[in-house]
Amino acid sequence: MGLTGVCWNGAAAENFFSHLKTEMYHHYEFTNRLSALSDVME
């Protein structure tokens, strides 16, 4: 993340979270927050 108002500011972060949701989040059911956190950290 960079300065406020720079349009390409969050492109890398948005891309990362987009891939995280597409490849992992929508394919698994998590029983609780801790299991989701540990799976993301793997």
C-alpha positions in Angstrom: 0.0 0.0 0.0 1.2 3.5 -0.8 0.0 7.0 -0.6 -3.6 7.9 -0.5 -5.1 8.9 -3.9 -2.7 6.9 -6.1 -4.9 4.7 -8.3 -2.5 1.7 -8.6 -1.9 1.8 -4.9 -3.7 -1.4 -3.8 -3.4 -3.4 -7.0 -1.1 -6.0 -5.6 -3.2 -6.5 -2.4 -6.4 -6.7 -4.4 -4.9 -9.2 -6.7 -3.7 -11.3 -3.8 -7.1 -11.4 -2.1 -8.9 -12.1 -5.3 -6.8 -15.2 -5.9 -7.1 -16.2 -2.2 -10.9 -16.1 -2.5 -11.0 -17.8 -5.9 -8.6 -20.6 -5.1 -9.4 -21.3 -1.5 -12.2 -19.5 0.2 -15.0 -20.6 -2.2 -13.9 -24.2 -2.2 -13.8 -25.0 1.6 -16.1 -24.8 4.6 -14.5 -23.6 7.8 -15.8 -24.7 11.1 -14.4 -21.6 12.9 -12.2 -18.6 12.5 -9.1 -20.4 13.8 -9.3 -23.2 11.2 -9.7 -20.6 8.4 -6.7 -18.6 9.7 -4.5 -21.7 9.9 -5.5 -22.8 6.4 -4.7 -19.3 5.0 -1.3 -19.3 6.8 -0.5 -22.7 5.2 
